[in-house]
Amino acid sequence: MDPTKAMSLLSKACPYLARTGLTALQGLAATGVSIPGASRGLATSAVEQARCSVCPGHTGQSALLAKASQCPVVGPSIRANESAAKPAQPLPAACPYAKCADQAAPKAASDVQPVTHETTEAAFDYEGLYQAKLAKKHEDKSYRYFNNINRLAARYPQAHTANAANIVTVWCSNDYLGQSKNPAVVDAMKTALDTYGAGAGGTRNIAGNSALHLRLEGELAALHRKEAALVFSSCFVANDATLSTLCSSLPGCVIFSDKMNHASMIQGIRHSGARKHVFDHNDLGHLEQLLAQYPRSTPKLVAFESVYSMSGTVGRIPEICALARKYGAITFLDEVHAVGMYGPHGAGVAEHYDYAASLHAPAGQRIPGSVLDQVDIITGTLGKAFGIVGGYIAASSSLVDMIRSYAPGFIFTTSLPPPIAAGAVASIEYLSASQRERYLQQTHTRQLKGDLANAGIPVVPNPSHIVPVLVGDAESAKAASDMLLAKHNIYVQSINYPTVPVGEERLRITPSPGHDNYMRARLVSALDSVWNTLGLKRTVDWERLGGRCGVGEDRAFSELHVGWKRGVEHVWEDAQLQQAHDYERTRKGGVPVTPIIPATVQCVLQN
């Protein structure tokens, strides 16, 4: 084709050619182009090399190619061509930039000396790192010592230490209601063990999905009046897997997390990769301020707990649910330390808000407008008040199925053994019908808190079943725990950082249905002795210092912090406890609702 005619056709498609003559194009093809400011950087690609006109004997391509590489249509083809071509030749030695280019360019694989390990260089000191990390724990007194405590089913709430003859009374177990030794639970587990063996045999997807697992999930869904439930190996896994899977699936999700949330929730939030905001504990104003920053259309999740395990404070569930609805968020409520303990059937604090309605509603039926119905996702454990092991979520059937289908923490782990599932079913059924254990646990808690207050022992104020005794430093907390065990045969574990903030170290006491008046009197006397021996601060001392974590602080502030209903001291109100007591006496034919202390335990106590 005639060059002039060809240029005429090309100029219609390219604005540059339309305004550039044929002579100018021929000139660009024959010459190179100087690089303005070349001293500031080095051109490494073939196109950039083509622009260099200061290197004698350089055989790079013309400046026409450099010009064409700027074209949005032709440029990508040139670059693709270039990447597929042979590696560019090195700059000639005469080039004033050759030395710099050689220093800047990465070494070719053939130039790198192979690693022979024939060297005097030392390997990384792994053991040194381990020891340094442990030394730091010892230095700040947060190193954890595990006591050898062997709880005895026939002598609940007692245990023996490493020496089987050394019997101690346990005051800090999370087996809150003693269900781990309940004959109904133990018998169900024995039957399942004889029938199905010890192990599950695989994941839920591969040979590990039995009728017992399905029945357990059905019981949990009915307990919380939700459409479905899903069982995990623990509630740590349930929280981590659900939060990480759900919030990574919601586009642009923002999470709002209570400052005192459990480590499992924090881990799940971190693994989700979602943006997060931490609001001050039970601070509705702070939470609303954070929620208001985002449009209602932005996916949002508010994560919080019903009973906070180390303080005993209670989440402000109805108010948080109302804020979530207002700003288009869903709610994620951890009821780990509340299931089995609150509500007429043991569904937790959310059920307890509507105690009367829940008491009379048919099992498993929704109660529209109830607090329980307002919560989107509930998580709980089988390992505390239910006395077994495992965790779960309860929510809508679509959400549960989504987590079942996508959460690695559920999919890729062996399911709970059939005896565990059978024991959990038996425990849930038992506590759904029995009020005896909850009544005794709550009355014992009230009595202990009153006795400690009279003795001046500083208890962190809360409306729940947990009795946190403030010490204030890690070393003293461990010393108090050790002294109780060694001198008084009483086991109460000390709690330190990171479970609680530095300066808020404590002893965490959990009365049970099996602790009688004599045991309680011994505990209070022992604590009083330990406080005197170690010179620990009492309630009046904390008051003089301005208070800490509710001890010695203004009551109005304290009420806001601890949650529950304003002006109501206990989650279990007097009328509810009376109802539970009367129900149990009627159910048992008039038998008094008192702790059942085994004769073997009575003998040890009297001695």
KACOR-V641562 format. One line per field, one symbol per residue. psi: psi as a letter, one per 20 degrees, with the letter a starting at -180 (. if undefined). Layout:
psi: ???
//
This chain:
psi: qphghghgghhhhohghhjprhghghghhirapqopkhiirppirhghhhiojjopjpkrrrihhhghiipighghhghggghirqqqqqqqhipijggghhhhqqqqhhippqpijmqipqrqnghhgghgghhgghgjkjpppoqnpnpohikplrrqbhoiiopqppjjqjmhjkihjphhggghhgghghgiahrhiarhhnjjnrhhghgghgggghgjlrhrrpprhrhggggggggggghihopkqppopqhjqqhhggghgghhjqqqppqqpjnhggghhghiiqqhippqppprrgpphihjrpqmghhhhghgghjkrrqopokgjhphhqqijkiahhhhhlggghhiqqpipqnpirghhhpgppqrqijehijcqrrrqpaqhggghgghhhohigglqprpqhhggghgghggggihhpiggggggghhggggggghghijpoppprjaipnpopgiqgghghgggghgghhilpoopqpaqjhqqpikqrpopnqrhioahggghggggggggghggikqprghghghjirplhpjrphggghhgibbppiphqgorghghgggghghhghjkjpqnrqooqhhghgghh.
//
